[in-house]
Amino acid sequence: MIEASDIYKSFDGNAILKGISFQVNKGEVVAIIGPSGSGKSTLLRCINLLEKIDRGRITVENEVMVSTNDSGKAVYADKKNLRKIRLKLGLVFQSFNLFPHFSVMQNITDAPVNVAGISKDEARKIARELLVKMGLEDKADAYPCNLSGGQCQRVAIARALALNPDVLFFDEPTSALDPQLTMEVLRVIRKLAQENMTMVVVTHEMGFAREVADRVIFMDNGVIVEEGTPEEVFNNPSNEKTRAFIKGFDK
Amino acid sequence: MKLISLLCNGMLVSIELFVLTLLFALPLGLIVAFGRRSKNILISGITGIYISVMRGTPLMLQLVVVYFGPYYIFERTIDRFTAAVVALALNYAAYFAEIYRGGIDSIPKGQYEAGEVLGFTRMQVFFRIVLPQVVKRILPAISNEVITLVKDTALVTAIGVAEMFKAAQTESSRILSVRPLFVAGAFYYVMNLVIERFFRFAEKKLDYYK
C-alpha cells in the first residue's frame, strides 16, 4: 500500500534519515519505536508531505508521490496528484493541533465539506458516527479548550478518519498525555486495529506496540536497525542496539 | 444649536475620513504584512523600508507630501480629501501590518500542518484557520490604532480639509470662545467611546474559545 525506499533527509546538513526503506501493507498495524532523535517523526512527516525528502522514492497505492531522478534529486508529483495522494493519508499529531476556534463538530466536518466536497449533512452524519466510536457523542458542540487532552486526541483521530484515509499515521499520539488519558486514546487505536484499519504508529508505549502491532520497526540514528513481528523484536532482538533500547524500557 | 449643526457637518467629514481610511488600511496592512513575511528578500526588504518610513516620519508631514507632492513633481493637483484618505491609509496600513505580522507569527506551526494534512489549500489554511485566530489575538492592538485614527483625522486640517476640528477652530476664533473646541472634544470622545464599546463587544464575542 505504501512503499518507501532509500529515503534521505537532512536539515541544514544534519542527516536525519539515512536511507530508510519500508512498506506498509493493507490492514496492517506498524509500530515504529526508537530513541528520541532517531528520525521516527521526520519519517512520518516526510510520508505525509510535511517535509520534502532529499532523495528516495515513495509510492502510495502504486501512485508515485516522489521519486529520484538520474542526477539524484527528489522529484515530486504535480500538485493535483499530490492532493489526491494526500487524501489517502491521515496524520494524528502529538499535540493534537485541533482548531481552537471550531467546535468539535466543525473540527471534524470542515475538511470533508471544504476539501472533499461532501455535503454538510453527510459530513455531520459521519462525524456523529465517529464521535460515538470515540466515546465523545456528547461533545459535538464543545470547544477544544473545554476538553481534556485525551478527549482532544480522540477528536483529532475522528477528524483524520472523517476523510476516510487509507492509512492513518500517529506521531507519538500519547506523549502529551498522562497515563490515564493515554489509556483512553490507546483503547481507540486498538479498536481501529480490530477493524483492520491500516495504521503506522510512532510510539514510546512499548506494551501497546507489542500488543497491537503486526510489525515493529526499531529506528536509531536515521536508519532502521531492526524490523519484525513484536515477538521477534521484543523477545528476541537480533541487534545489540535494539536489545539495549528495549531493556531500558523494561526497567 | 447652530454650533452643533456646524460641528455635525464637520463630524460627517471626519467619520467619512475615518471609515474610508479603515476600509483601505485594514486590507492593505494585511498585504504589507504578507510582504514583510515573504521569503523573497526584495519584497520583505521593500515592505520593511515602507513600514519604517511610515512609522518614522510625522503623519502631518506625510499628509502634506501626498497633497502637495504631485503638484511640485507633476504640476498636477489632487483633491484634498482624496489626499487625506491616501495619506492616512498608507500610514495606518504600516501600523496594521506590524500588528498582523505579530498575530500571524503567534499562531503555532501545528495549525498550518494540521490544515495541510487535511488537504486544505494554503489559502484555505490562512483564511479558515489562521486568520480567525489572528483576529482574536490582535483585537486589543487594533482597537488602540482605531481610536488613535479618530483623533488623527484632525490632522488633515494641515492640508485644508474642512472636518470637525477645523470647523471648531474657525468657529472658536469667530465667536471668541473656547466652547466650540470643548464641544468638538466631546464629539471625538463620544466617537471613541462607541468604538471602545464595539471592541469590548467583539472581544467578548470571540471569548468562546481559548
Interface residues (C-beta under 8 A of the other chain):
Chain A: N48 L49 L50 R83 R86 L87 L89 G90 L91 F93 S95 N97 L98 F99 P100 H101 D110 A111 N114 V115 A116 Y143 P144 C145 R159 A160 L163
Chain B: P108 G110 Q111 E113 A114 G115 E116 V117 L118 G119 F120 Q124 R128 I129 P132 Q133 K136 Y208 Y209 K210
